Amino acid sequence: IPRATNIVLSSKSRQLKPAPGGHTYLHGQGTVDRAAGLNATGFTYRCEFEPVGGKLVGVQTELVQ
């Protein structure tokens, strides 16, 4: 979303879960203003991290309609 502002990640929705290959998933929810003057839209996210060093290896997001 090119003009997105006010991205807020909900601390209450965060969860760590095992991922394939010994990696870790961080799941959660958030809101984003897609453009100035529009109402906030909800989204979900999943980040994948390597266990050693915590390197981010993947991110997926999906808007909640």
MOPAC internal coordinates of N, CA, C and O (Angstrom, degrees):
PM7 1SCF
backbone

  N    0.0000 0     0.00 0     0.00 0    0    0    0
  C    1.4503 1     0.00 0     0.00 0    1    0    0
  C    1.5308 1   107.11 1     0.00 0    2    1    0
  O    1.2310 1   119.78 1   -76.73 1    3    2    1
  N    1.3074 1   118.03 1   103.27 1    3    2    1
  C    1.4714 1   121.23 1  -171.03 1    5    3    2
  C    1.5259 1   115.85 1   -60.84 1    6    5    3
  O    1.2310 1   119.31 1   147.78 1    7    6    5
  N    1.3322 1   118.92 1   -32.22 1    7    6    5
  C    1.4712 1   120.66 1  -176.36 1    9    7    6
  C    1.5227 1   112.23 1  -106.58 1   10    9    7
  O    1.2310 1   119.81 1  -158.20 1   11   10    9
  N    1.2992 1   117.97 1    21.80 1   11   10    9
  C    1.4671 1   122.00 1  -177.11 1   13   11   10
  C    1.5282 1   111.18 1   -64.04 1   14   13   11
  O    1.2310 1   121.73 1   -39.19 1   15   14   13
  N    1.3330 1   114.29 1   140.81 1   15   14   13
  C    1.4702 1   121.08 1   175.24 1   17   15   14
  C    1.5185 1   108.13 1  -140.10 1   18   17   15
  O    1.2310 1   120.87 1   -10.73 1   19   18   17
  N    1.3067 1   115.94 1   169.27 1   19   18   17
  C    1.4655 1   122.95 1   174.90 1   21   19   18
  C    1.5288 1   112.99 1    51.49 1   22   21   19
  O    1.2310 1   120.56 1  -125.66 1   23   22   21
  N    1.2993 1   116.54 1    54.34 1   23   22   21
  C    1.4586 1   121.23 1   176.60 1   25   23   22
  C    1.5209 1   107.92 1   -79.02 1   26   25   23
  O    1.2310 1   120.76 1   -58.66 1   27   26   25
  N    1.3470 1   116.15 1   121.34 1   27   26   25
  C    1.4664 1   121.79 1  -176.41 1   29   27   26
  C    1.5235 1   108.61 1  -124.74 1   30   29   27
  O    1.2310 1   120.31 1   -56.77 1   31   30   29
  N    1.3405 1   117.02 1   123.23 1   31   30   29
  C    1.4625 1   122.48 1   176.40 1   33   31   30
  C    1.5179 1   108.64 1   -97.47 1   34   33   31
  O    1.2310 1   120.49 1   -51.36 1   35   34   33
  N    1.3155 1   116.67 1   128.64 1   35   34   33
  C    1.4587 1   121.93 1  -179.08 1   37   35   34
  C    1.5296 1   110.42 1   -75.88 1   38   37   35
  O    1.2310 1   120.25 1   -60.14 1   39   38   37
  N    1.3144 1   117.13 1   119.86 1   39   38   37
  C    1.4667 1   120.37 1   179.68 1   41   39   38
  C    1.5315 1   111.32 1   -69.89 1   42   41   39
  O    1.2310 1   119.96 1   154.51 1   43   42   41
  N    1.3340 1   117.69 1   -25.49 1   43   42   41
  C    1.4648 1   120.87 1  -178.73 1   45   43   42
  C    1.5206 1   113.10 1   -74.87 1   46   45   43
  O    1.2310 1   119.84 1   159.83 1   47   46   45
  N    1.3290 1   117.91 1   -20.17 1   47   46   45
  C    1.4677 1   120.25 1  -176.35 1   49   47   46
  C    1.5319 1   112.96 1   -95.41 1   50   49   47
  O    1.2310 1   119.32 1   171.75 1   51   50   49
  N    1.3007 1   118.89 1    -8.25 1   51   50   49
  C    1.4734 1   121.82 1  -175.54 1   53   51   50
  C    1.5180 1   111.96 1   -65.61 1   54   53   51
  O    1.2310 1   121.31 1   -45.79 1   55   54   53
  N    1.3453 1   115.10 1   134.21 1   55   54   53
  C    1.4607 1   121.05 1   176.79 1   57   55   54
  C    1.5205 1   109.43 1  -142.44 1   58   57   55
  O    1.2310 1   120.59 1   -42.80 1   59   58   57
  N    1.3094 1   116.48 1   137.20 1   59   58   57
  C    1.4654 1   122.11 1   172.55 1   61   59   58
  C    1.5128 1   108.58 1   -98.64 1   62   61   59
  O    1.2310 1   120.75 1   -44.99 1   63   62   61
  N    1.3399 1   116.18 1   135.01 1   63   62   61
  C    1.4589 1   121.17 1   179.58 1   65   63   62
  C    1.5210 1   109.10 1  -141.09 1   66   65   63
  O    1.2310 1   120.35 1   -27.55 1   67   66   65
  N    1.3395 1   116.93 1   152.45 1   67   66   65
  C    1.4563 1   119.67 1   176.81 1   69   67   66
  C    1.5340 1   110.66 1   -65.71 1   70   69   67
  O    1.2310 1   121.05 1   -33.96 1   71   70   69
  N    1.3167 1   115.59 1   146.04 1   71   70   69
  C    1.4660 1   122.82 1   176.65 1   73   71   70
  C    1.5290 1   108.36 1  -125.35 1   74   73   71
  O    1.2310 1   119.91 1   -15.81 1   75   74   73
  N    1.3192 1   117.77 1   164.19 1   75   74   73
  C    1.4651 1   120.27 1   179.08 1   77   75   74
  C    1.5356 1   112.35 1   -57.82 1   78   77   75
  O    1.2310 1   120.81 1   -27.09 1   79   78   77
  N    1.3087 1   116.05 1   152.91 1   79   78   77
  C    1.4592 1   121.28 1   177.04 1   81   79   78
  C    1.5105 1   114.60 1    70.89 1   82   81   79
  O    1.2310 1   120.20 1  -159.39 1   83   82   81
  N    1.3236 1   117.21 1    20.61 1   83   82   81
  C    1.4586 1   119.98 1   179.82 1   85   83   82
  C    1.5129 1   113.63 1    78.72 1   86   85   83
  O    1.2310 1   119.58 1  -176.12 1   87   86   85
  N    1.3194 1   118.41 1     3.88 1   87   86   85
  C    1.4604 1   121.91 1   178.75 1   89   87   86
  C    1.5289 1   109.87 1   -77.10 1   90   89   87
  O    1.2310 1   121.40 1    -4.81 1   91   90   89
  N    1.3264 1   114.92 1   175.19 1   91   90   89
  C    1.4580 1   121.70 1   178.95 1   93   91   90
  C    1.5174 1   109.63 1  -126.69 1   94   93   91
  O    1.2310 1   120.69 1   -42.35 1   95   94   93
  N    1.3485 1   116.29 1   137.65 1   95   94   93
  C    1.4569 1   122.01 1   173.43 1   97   95   94
  C    1.5206 1   109.38 1   -99.19 1   98   97   95
  O    1.2310 1   120.92 1   -39.55 1   99   98   97
  N    1.3162 1   115.85 1   140.45 1   99   98   97
  C    1.4589 1   122.92 1   168.80 1  101   99   98
  C    1.5254 1   105.84 1  -114.12 1  102  101   99
  O    1.2310 1   120.26 1   -66.05 1  103  102  101
  N    1.3341 1   117.11 1   113.95 1  103  102  101
  C    1.4626 1   123.46 1   179.92 1  105  103  102
  C    1.5142 1   109.00 1  -104.69 1  106  105  103
  O    1.2310 1   120.57 1   -28.98 1  107  106  105
  N    1.3359 1   116.52 1   151.02 1  107  106  105
  C    1.4561 1   119.04 1   174.68 1  109  107  106
  C    1.5094 1   112.66 1  -176.85 1  110  109  107
  O    1.2310 1   121.71 1     5.34 1  111  110  109
  N    1.3288 1   114.33 1  -174.66 1  111  110  109
  C    1.4563 1   122.27 1   179.73 1  113  111  110
  C    1.5155 1   109.14 1  -130.61 1  114  113  111
  O    1.2310 1   121.26 1   -19.93 1  115  114  113
  N    1.3231 1   115.20 1   160.07 1  115  114  113
  C    1.4521 1   120.32 1   178.18 1  117  115  114
  C    1.5078 1   110.87 1  -160.36 1  118  117  115
  O    1.2310 1   121.15 1     3.75 1  119  118  117
  N    1.3336 1   115.41 1  -176.25 1  119  118  117
  C    1.4561 1   122.13 1   174.80 1  121  119  118
  C    1.5212 1   108.57 1  -133.07 1  122  121  119
  O    1.2310 1   121.56 1   -24.95 1  123  122  121
  N    1.3436 1   114.62 1   155.05 1  123  122  121
  C    1.4576 1   120.73 1   179.40 1  125  123  122
  C    1.5215 1   108.70 1  -146.74 1  126  125  123
  O    1.2310 1   120.77 1   -38.56 1  127  126  125
  N    1.3261 1   116.14 1   141.44 1  127  126  125
  C    1.4605 1   121.27 1   170.32 1  129  127  126
  C    1.5215 1   106.30 1   -88.99 1  130  129  127
  O    1.2310 1   120.15 1   -65.58 1  131  130  129
  N    1.3391 1   117.32 1   114.42 1  131  130  129
  C    1.4670 1   120.76 1  -175.47 1  133  131  130
  C    1.5253 1   112.67 1   -70.43 1  134  133  131
  O    1.2310 1   119.77 1   155.79 1  135  134  133
  N    1.3147 1   118.04 1   -24.21 1  135  134  133
  C    1.4694 1   123.29 1   175.65 1  137  135  134
  C    1.5281 1   107.33 1  -165.09 1  138  137  135
  O    1.2310 1   120.73 1   -20.23 1  139  138  137
  N    1.3108 1   116.20 1   159.77 1  139  138  137
  C    1.4708 1   120.73 1   179.87 1  141  139  138
  C    1.5254 1   109.75 1   -57.65 1  142  141  139
  O    1.2310 1   120.65 1   -48.19 1  143  142  141
  N    1.3134 1   116.36 1   131.81 1  143  142  141
  C    1.4524 1   121.75 1   177.47 1  145  143  142
  C    1.5181 1   115.13 1    90.41 1  146  145  143
  O    1.2310 1   119.30 1   168.94 1  147  146  145
  N    1.3272 1   118.94 1   -11.06 1  147  146  145
  C    1.4639 1   121.72 1   177.73 1  149  147  146
  C    1.5225 1   109.82 1   -90.59 1  150  149  147
  O    1.2310 1   120.34 1   -28.89 1  151  150  149
  N    1.3197 1   116.96 1   151.11 1  151  150  149
  C    1.4605 1   121.27 1   175.52 1  153  151  150
  C    1.5190 1   110.32 1   -66.38 1  154  153  151
  O    1.2310 1   120.65 1   -26.61 1  155  154  153
  N    1.3017 1   116.36 1   153.39 1  155  154  153
  C    1.4649 1   121.58 1   178.26 1  157  155  154
  C    1.5253 1   110.22 1   -64.56 1  158  157  155
  O    1.2310 1   120.97 1   -34.48 1  159  158  157
  N    1.3177 1   115.75 1   145.52 1  159  158  157
  C    1.4620 1   123.60 1   178.47 1  161  159  158
  C    1.5123 1   108.32 1  -116.38 1  162  161  159
  O    1.2310 1   120.29 1   -41.50 1  163  162  161
  N    1.3230 1   117.05 1   138.50 1  163  162  161
  C    1.4547 1   120.71 1   177.49 1  165  163  162
  C    1.5191 1   111.78 1   -81.06 1  166  165  163
  O    1.2310 1   120.98 1   -25.67 1  167  166  165
  N    1.3230 1   115.72 1   154.33 1  167  166  165
  C    1.4615 1   121.64 1   175.58 1  169  167  166
  C    1.5196 1   109.72 1  -150.54 1  170  169  167
  O    1.2310 1   121.18 1   -18.96 1  171  170  169
  N    1.3146 1   115.35 1   161.04 1  171  170  169
  C    1.4607 1   121.77 1   172.19 1  173  171  170
  C    1.5225 1   107.71 1  -114.48 1  174  173  171
  O    1.2310 1   120.82 1   -23.39 1  175  174  173
  N    1.3324 1   116.03 1   156.61 1  175  174  173
  C    1.4645 1   119.87 1   177.80 1  177  175  174
  C    1.5212 1   110.05 1  -141.67 1  178  177  175
  O    1.2310 1   121.61 1   -24.07 1  179  178  177
  N    1.3274 1   114.52 1   155.93 1  179  178  177
  C    1.4622 1   121.59 1   173.19 1  181  179  178
  C    1.5196 1   107.04 1  -142.72 1  182  181  179
  O    1.2310 1   120.94 1   -58.30 1  183  182  181
  N    1.3142 1   115.80 1   121.70 1  183  182  181
  C    1.4586 1   122.35 1   177.43 1  185  183  182
  C    1.5287 1   108.26 1  -111.06 1  186  185  183
  O    1.2310 1   120.58 1   -38.92 1  187  186  185
  N    1.3217 1   116.50 1   141.08 1  187  186  185
  C    1.4623 1   121.18 1   178.10 1  189  187  186
  C    1.5252 1   109.21 1  -114.37 1  190  189  187
  O    1.2310 1   121.04 1   -49.76 1  191  190  189
  N    1.3326 1   115.61 1   130.24 1  191  190  189
  C    1.4597 1   122.03 1  -176.89 1  193  191  190
  C    1.5222 1   110.94 1  -122.08 1  194  193  191
  O    1.2310 1   120.96 1   -33.32 1  195  194  193
  N    1.3404 1   115.77 1   146.68 1  195  194  193
  C    1.4660 1   120.78 1   170.57 1  197  195  194
  C    1.5232 1   108.52 1   -75.48 1  198  197  195
  O    1.2310 1   119.84 1   -34.40 1  199  198  197
  N    1.3324 1   117.91 1   145.60 1  199  198  197
  C    1.4659 1   120.07 1  -177.44 1  201  199  198
  C    1.5259 1   113.49 1   -69.21 1  202  201  199
  O    1.2310 1   120.07 1   146.83 1  203  202  201
  N    1.3203 1   117.48 1   -33.17 1  203  202  201
  C    1.4675 1   120.49 1  -178.96 1  205  203  202
  C    1.5268 1   108.09 1   -98.11 1  206  205  203
  O    1.2310 1   120.44 1   -62.07 1  207  206  205
  N    1.2998 1   116.76 1   117.93 1  207  206  205
  C    1.4494 1   121.44 1   178.11 1  209  207  206
  C    1.5209 1   114.41 1    88.18 1  210  209  207
  O    1.2310 1   119.87 1   163.93 1  211  210  209
  N    1.3378 1   117.84 1   -16.07 1  211  210  209
  C    1.4535 1   120.99 1   176.95 1  213  211  210
  C    1.5217 1   115.30 1    69.95 1  214  213  211
  O    1.2310 1   120.05 1  -155.69 1  215  214  213
  N    1.3387 1   117.51 1    24.31 1  215  214  213
  C    1.4614 1   121.02 1  -179.21 1  217  215  214
  C    1.5326 1   110.29 1   -63.25 1  218  217  215
  O    1.2310 1   120.48 1   -48.41 1  219  218  217
  N    1.3275 1   116.69 1   131.59 1  219  218  217
  C    1.4558 1   122.92 1   176.63 1  221  219  218
  C    1.5242 1   108.16 1   -75.55 1  222  221  219
  O    1.2310 1   120.35 1   -56.46 1  223  222  221
  N    1.3381 1   116.94 1   123.54 1  223  222  221
  C    1.4666 1   120.37 1  -177.74 1  225  223  222
  C    1.5258 1   112.95 1  -116.37 1  226  225  223
  O    1.2310 1   119.30 1   172.60 1  227  226  225
  N    1.3205 1   118.93 1    -7.40 1  227  226  225
  C    1.4584 1   120.21 1   178.30 1  229  227  226
  C    1.5133 1   112.12 1  -171.48 1  230  229  227
  O    1.2310 1   121.24 1   -31.09 1  231  230  229
  N    1.3399 1   115.23 1   148.91 1  231  230  229
  C    1.4619 1   122.01 1   177.68 1  233  231  230
  C    1.5208 1   108.50 1  -140.03 1  234  233  231
  O    1.2310 1   120.53 1   -43.46 1  235  234  233
  N    1.3168 1   116.58 1   136.54 1  235  234  233
  C    1.4629 1   122.16 1   173.54 1  237  235  234
  C    1.5200 1   107.52 1  -131.28 1  238  237  235
  O    1.2310 1   120.57 1   -42.95 1  239  238  237
  N    1.3221 1   116.51 1   137.05 1  239  238  237
  C    1.4518 1   121.48 1   175.42 1  241  239  238
  C    1.5214 1   109.31 1  -132.21 1  242  241  239
  O    1.2310 1   120.85 1   -25.71 1  243  242  241
  N    1.3264 1   115.98 1   154.29 1  243  242  241
  C    1.4632 1   120.48 1   178.08 1  245  243  242
  C    1.5174 1   108.45 1  -148.09 1  246  245  243
  O    1.2310 1   120.66 1   -51.86 1  247  246  245
  N    1.3429 1   116.34 1   128.14 1  247  246  245
  C    1.4479 1   120.61 1   176.72 1  249  247  246
  C    1.5260 1   109.47 1   -70.41 1  250  249  247
  O    1.2310 1   120.89 1   -37.79 1  251  250  249
  N    1.3248 1   115.91 1   142.21 1  251  250  249
  C    1.4582 1   121.77 1   176.80 1  253  251  250
  C    1.5203 1   106.25 1   -96.18 1  254  253  251
  O    1.2310 1   120.20 1   -58.83 1  255  254  253
  N    1.3108 1   117.22 1   121.17 1  255  254  253
  C    1.4715 1   121.43 1  -176.90 1  257  255  254
  C    1.4977 1   111.65 1   -85.72 1  258  257  255
  O    1.2310 1   120.10 1   180.00 1  259  258  257

